[in-house]
C-alpha cells in the first residue's frame, strides 16, 4: 500500500506537514504546509467545514474526518 493511501485510509491523526507533502511533493515540507493552509483559506466552504469539525489554522494535525473533508474539496493527492 502506498504512503498516500495508507495515510488517507488509516483511522488516525495525520500531521499537517505529512499531509501537505503528499499534495506538494516538489517543495520543502514547511513550504508544503504553508501552501496547504493557503489552499484551505481559499475555499471558504472547506475552511468552514474544517472549523466546524474542530480544526483551527494553529493546529498541527488533522483528524480522519478532516482528512476526508480535504479529500472531498481538494481531491486525492498524487
Secondary structure, 3 states (H helix, E strand, C coil): CCHHHHHHHCCCCEEHHHHHHHHCCCCCHHHHHHHHHHHHHHCHHHHHHHHHCCCCCCCCEECHHHHHHHHHHHCCCC
